[in-house]
Amino acid sequence: MNLRVLEVLAAIGCLVLFIVLLVMLPGLMTGMEGLAYIAALVAFIAALSTAGYMIDKKAA
């Protein structure tokens, strides 16, 4: 598969994950909404970094 397509799919998948976490985590972590938003952001960054690393590893 073309690497550009993989990058776009990974970005869209990570964006969907981020939106789902932004919606769900504050409801699950009542009383700690600020921490829920930070956890969603950290999970998004980790997922995007891992996807980028795996795509880069495949390209090499």
Backbone hydrogen bonds, N-H to C=O, Kabsch-Sander energy under -0.5 kcal/mol:
donor,donor_aa,acceptor,acceptor_aa,energy
6,L,2,N,-1.9
7,E,3,L,-2.4
8,V,4,R,-2.2
9,L,5,V,-2.6
10,A,6,L,-2.6
11,A,7,E,-2.3
12,I,8,V,-2.6
13,G,9,L,-2.6
14,C,10,A,-2.4
15,L,11,A,-2.2
16,V,12,I,-2.4
17,L,13,G,-2.3
18,F,14,C,-2.4
19,I,15,L,-2.4
20,V,16,V,-2.5
21,L,17,L,-2.5
22,L,18,F,-2.5
23,V,19,I,-1.7
24,M,20,V,-2.7
25,L,21,L,-2.2
27,G,24,M,-0.5
28,L,24,M,-1.7
29,M,25,L,-2.5
30,T,28,L,-0.6
32,M,29,M,-2.0
36,A,32,M,-1.8
37,Y,33,E,-2.1
38,I,34,G,-1.8
39,A,35,L,-2.5
40,A,36,A,-2.2
41,L,37,Y,-2.1
42,V,38,I,-2.6
43,A,39,A,-2.5
44,F,40,A,-2.1
45,I,41,L,-2.4
46,A,42,V,-2.5
47,A,43,A,-2.5
48,L,44,F,-2.6
49,S,45,I,-2.5
50,T,46,A,-2.4
51,A,47,A,-2.4
52,G,48,L,-2.3
53,Y,49,S,-2.4
54,M,50,T,-2.5
55,I,51,A,-2.4
56,D,52,G,-2.5
57,K,53,Y,-2.4
58,K,54,M,-1.9
59,A,55,I,-1.9
60,A,56,D,-1.4
